[in-house]
Amino acid sequence: MRPIGKYILIQQIKEALKTESGILLTADDSADIRYKKATVVAPGTDVSVISSEDTIFYDSRAGYTMIIKGEQYTVISERDVVVVV
């Protein structure tokens, strides 16, 4: 699999969301969080700053989710990435 242009193929990282006091957030509460964490599977042909296996935070409203060979992936644009860890 290789995305083209400025697109990035990612896999979302599922995280248990807790407040500082240790309260677990529900799915409705976690939907309010603007940015999600993911691992880069493959950067597009025109992406130079982000590499495979980088951990990123991206805009949760961005991208398209698809199933490829039984695995769930999301395709986002490079401009939707806000932090590379």
Secondary structure, DSSP 8 states (H G I E B T S, - for coil): ----TTEEEEEE-----B-TT--B--HHHHTT-SEEEEEEEEE-TT--S--TT-EEEEETT--EEEEETTEEEEEEEGGGEEEE-
